[in-house]
Amino acid sequence: MSPDYEKALGRKIAFNRKRRGFSQEEFAALLDRSEAWVSQVERGVRRIDRMTVLEKVADVLDVPLAELAAEAPVVASAAVEPPGASRLRLVLSAAHSLKAILGQHDEPDIPALRSQVERAWTLTHEGNYADLSELLAELVPALEAAVRSAPEPERPELFRLLAGMYHTCSAALANMGEPEAAWIAVDRSVVAAERAGDPLLMAAGEFRLSIVFLGARHYDQAAQVSGTAADALQPLAESGDVQAVALRGALTLQRAVAAARANQADDSYEYIRQAREMAERVGPGRNDYNTEFGPTNVDLHEIAVAVDLGDAGVALRTAAGVDASSLSPERQTRFQLDVARAHAQRRQITEAVAAVRAAQKLSPEIIGAMPAVKQLVSDLLTMSQPPSEELRSLASGLGVHEVPTRT
């Protein structure tokens, strides 16, 4: 990020602060920052490296985020919708339950439906959203019909499958930056889990909901849903139910991420510590309710929260000792993206580009679908003037176009 950009941003922040009638001291208090920090930012001698911080500044000043970033020599991103996003929204929009209630249906083939839900999870973890949307276009109405046509003793199992299926839909939509549609899917999953009489599956739905809230930048809501669900599971976890321990651990990791993004470092690292204790009880090699909770996933979340808190050194030191190869392509991809973000915070452009490329090799569809990836590449373009050919190639492939630096 050039000094000219930093000075232009500082002037814009100072102008809008005065427009709102805030002193530097008052503005600093609203941001949970020091007055010295505000002074340095406004004079252009301190960078705002984290998008979450710039978002909070924009929110306090009541200005669009794009207005504060307008001086940056950054990006124009091609508005290309991820494959499958439109189809998944349409799948959720159709009146499948109404049609199921009013129609006549054959007795469901539960083993076949279970196999399709398992296939949906495989596609989700691979980031294969195009094939997932094609599968769900048939599976959603089939399961909605099955739960209403099966004999009563078989319905709990079908409601469990229905909940799991909506989890896959939510996970994919959340990754594609579609929080509203993902929220609908989660809500349906929780209702189905309750109809199944499965409290752990309900908790898994709350885990998915916390991810949706994080993606929508509703950090207080993410903390609330993950915290209350984790607390509700405590008696069951303490009784020795390993699945309950795993779900509680996964929810605690979401609490850590929510705290980090709210700039609550002490709370965030404390949640990581608590989750690590639970992971030791669970052990490696499990994937309860498709959370992949275990010791390695705790390490990956420690890296993620360290980056969110601006602790790039902590993130990179932890990453150096992590072997994530046992986890899904989705989790490995997120790990590489967090490593890239850590390198970006240190202005290590070559290393950051290499990490994004590694993530892209693992799952090109996830990389193409996640809005945060385009923002990261945008930041890398801003930091490196002129950008390397490798960075230009990466940006071009993602539909991110460099805007000439203003003179």
Secondary structure, DSSP 8 states (H G I E B T S, - for coil): --HHHHHHHHHHHHHHHHHHT--HHHHHHHHT--HHHHHHHHTT-S----HHHHHHHHHHHT--HHHHTTTSS-EEE-----TTHHHHHHHHHS-HHHHHHHS------HHHHHHHHHHHHHHHHHT-HHHHHHHHHHHHHHHHHHHHHS-GGGHHHHHHHHHHHHHHHHHHHHHTT-HHHHHHHHHHHHHHHHHTT-HHHHHHHHHHHHHHHHHTT-HHHHHHHHHHHHHHHHHHHHTT-HHHHHHHHHHHHHHHHHHHHTT-HHHHHHHHHHHHHHHHHH-SS--GGG---SHHHHHHHHHHHHHHTT-HHHHHHHHHT---TTS-HHHHHHHHHHHHHHHHHTT-HHHHHHHHHHHHHH-HHHHHH-HHHHHHHHHHHHHSSS--HHHHHHHHHTTEEE-----
